Amino acid sequence: MSKKVIIAGGGTGGHIFPAIAIANALKNIDEQIEILFVGAKGKMEMEKVPQAGYKIEGLDIAGFNRSSLIKNIGLPVKLVKSFLQVHSIVKRFKPDAVIGVGGYSSFPVLKFAQTKGIPTFIHESNSFAGKSNMMLGKRATKIFTGTDGMEKFFPQEKIVVTGNPVRKSITDASVTKNEGINFFSLNESKKTVLVVGGSLGAKSINEAIDIGLDKLLDADLQIIWQTGKPYAEKGKERVKGKEGVWVNEFITKMEYAYAAADIVVARSGAMTVAELCVAKKPVLFVPFPFAAEDHQTVNAMQLIKKNAALMVKDSEAKQKLVFMTIELAKDKGKQEELMENISALAINDADKKIAEEIIKEI
């Protein structure tokens, strides 16, 4: 009998791409294994998971809205509904294990699996654990963490430090700098700044780049600017008639963007951090200050302490980000120092480590 595994979670690329990497690693060990994803209806995973060749079922669930309490009125009903949906999915699929990758759809699936005595595994990518993972951790079989020092959140005997799974397209990339530059129709002789705000975009970064665009271009820099959906129209309008800027809401081939970049400006979600370590790029982090428990600042500080990155506070991005980017672009010594220190933190086989640990237990 082939083993069956449910992978639950999503919401952003930071949860979905590692989940797919783990699924692929499980398939590499045992190609007979059956994998079913469970996500939240209307979220990014409903599109990205089928594109990766896996089945997904959607739950009617929403997370707690921190900014508008009125929007939480329907939450209890959605939670009850999602638990009923989970009950039906688990009963039908009969998983041997359930893996949670974060995002609010992972909680009801793991919680239900734990009540049924099904082995559950958690992947906590951030250096400050999320509340639902901490609650689930007590009864989890194993907890895979992106960084060490997670004993304050989880039972020590269950922790396995694996690092964060990075997409194969990035760990195995062989794209040259010139191929990257040409992919974005830019100039091979200019320094390139890659601006990424995560899969949903980043308002403060976008506004800072918008305001400082001419300064960046005057400094002889060119830009690959991933705006996310909400800012896409504004961004495209802003660069009309200007050379040396590529702008779009999403970058489908990140390996080309990393290859082209001399400097990266980015949020510090755990997966972005993991990818940048593998890509070995000097980076200016602008942590998203409203992430749960401010975990993006904690993620960025892990690298700052090791002199492997620079940081600008979100509230100071408009004043400082463009200036610091131009300064870093001029400072070859600083770029080399950051590259050397960030590359020492790269982990290329986290997905394989996680898959091997799961297979051992089921």
C-alpha positions, -999 to 999 in steps of 0.1 A, spaced: 0 0 0 14 34 -10 16 60 18 -7 90 18 2 125 30 -18 157 34 1 190 32 -19 219 47 -14 256 46 -6 285 22 -18 321 18 15 335 4 44 322 -17 64 319 16 42 290 26 33 275 -8 67 272 -24 83 253 5 53 231 7 57 222 -30 94 216 -24 86 192 4 61 174 -18 86 170 -46 112 157 -21 88 131 -8 81 120 -43 118 116 -50 121 92 -21 89 73 -28 73 79 -62 42 59 -51 34 83 -23 0 100 -27 0 137 -18 -31 159 -13 -28 197 -5 -54 215 16 -56 253 13 -79 282 17 -104 290 -10 -96 321 -30 -59 321 -19 -28 318 -40 -23 281 -33 -55 272 -53 -36 283 -84 0 275 -77 -4 240 -64 -22 226 -95 4 243 -116 30 222 -98 11 191 -106 -6 183 -73 -43 181 -62 -56 206 -38 -89 209 -18 -100 244 -6 -115 252 28 -140 280 35 -117 297 61 -104 331 68 -78 343 93 -83 368 121 -84 403 107 -62 424 130 -70 457 113 -108 455 111 -126 437 139 -160 440 122 -146 417 95 -142 389 121 -180 385 126 -183 355 104 -152 339 117 -167 313 141 -191 301 114 -162 297 89 -141 278 115 -169 254 122 -175 249 85 -138 244 78 -136 217 106 -165 198 89 -148 201 56 -115 188 71 -134 159 87 -148 149 54 -114 152 36 -95 132 62 -122 105 63 -121 102 25 -83 104 19 -72 85 50 -37 101 54 -8 84 71 6 118 80 -3 155 79 23 183 73 15 219 82 35 246 65 18 277 81 -10 299 70 -45 297 86 -57 267 66 -31 245 83 -45 248 118 -79 230 114 -63 202 94 -35 195 119 -57 199 149 -82 174 135 -54 149 126 -40 151 161 -74 143 176 -75 112 154 -39 101 164 -25 107 129 12 117 129 15 155 124 46 174 113 51 212 114 74 233 94 81 266 111 100 288 87 103 319 109 127 326 137 97 337 158 71 309 159 35 316 150 8 311 177 -11 283 159 21 264 154 30 268 190 -4 254 200 0 225 176 36 218 185 27 202 219 11 172 201 31 172 169 54 142 160 82 164 148 88 201 143 111 213 115 126 247 120 143 272 97 167 284 124 181 272 157 172 286 191 135 276 188 133 257 221 115 287 236 85 279 213 85 241 210 93 210 231 131 206 225 130 168 219 106 173 189 127 200 171 148 191 140 167 221 126 165 216 88 166 251 74 139 263 50 132 245 17 141 266 -13 126 259 -48 148 237 -70 146 263 -97 168 285 -74 190 259 -57 199 243 -90 199 274 -111 227 277 -137 215 310 -152 243 334 -160 242 371 -152 239 380 -189 211 356 -194 193 372 -164 199 407 -177 187 398 -212 156 380 -198 145 414 -185 157 433 -216 181 454 -196 217 467 -201 246 443 -195 270 471 -185 248 486 -157 244 476 -121 210 461 -114 188 465 -84 161 438 -78 131 451 -58 108 424 -45 80 428 -19 70 392 -16 42 376 -36 16 402 -26 39 433 -30 50 458 -3 34 492 -1 63 510 17 89 496 -7 68 504 -38 62 540 -26 99 545 -18 110 533 -52 82 554 -69 95 585 -52 132 578 -57 130 563 -92 147 591 -110 175 593 -84 182 555 -89 183 559 -127 205 591 -124 229 570 -103 233 548 -134 214 519 -119 187 498 -136 158 482 -118 138 450 -118 107 460 -99 82 434 -87 52 454 -74 27 428 -64 -9 431 -77 -22 462 -57 6 485 -70 10 471 -105 -9 497 -125 7 526 -106 42 511 -111 36 506 -149 23 542 -152 53 555 -133 79 540 -156 63 549 -189 89 563 -213 118 555 -190 146 531 -199 163 508 -175 133 497 -155 114 464 -158 81 464 -139 55 437 -133 32 425 -105 49 391 -103 82 375 -114 76 340 -127 113 330 -131 130 342 -99 162 324 -108 166 349 -137 159 379 -114 185 367 -88 211 360 -116 206 396 -130 207 413 -96 238 430 -81 217 442 -51 183 432 -37 157 452 -19 132 429 -2 109 421 27 123 396 51 98 368 51 116 335 59 115 321 24 129 353 9 157 352 34 164 315 26 164 322 -12 188 351 -8 212 331 12 212 305 -17 214 332 -43 243 349 -24 232 385 -29 238 417 -10 204 427 4 187 456 20 158 442 41 127 463 48 108 440 73 70 441 72 62 456 107 27 441 110 37 405 105 26 383 135 49 389 164 70 412 141 87 380 129 101 396 98 123 420 119 135 389 139 143 371 106 163 401 93 181 406 126 194 370 124 214 381 93 222 417 105 240 402 136 262 381 113 269 411 91 252 393 62 226 420 53 215 456 58 181 468 71 158 498 68 128 502 90 95 502 72 86 536 87 118 550 74 118 535 39 106 566 21 134 587 36 163 562 36 158 532 12 168 548 -21 198 567 -5 211 534 11 206 515 -21 227 540 -41 254 540 -13 256 502 -13 258 502 -52 289 524 -50 306 504 -22 321 473 -39 339 462 -6 306 462 14 289 442 -14 316 416 -13 315 414 25 277 409 26 279 383 -2 305 363 16 286 363 49 251 356 34 264 327 13 278 310 44 242 307 57 228 289 26 210 256 30 203 237 -3 188 204 9 162 213 36 134 198 16 153 164 14 160 165 52 123 171 60 111 144 36 135 118 51 124 126 86 87 122 77 93 89 58 111 75 89 80 81 110 52 68 88 
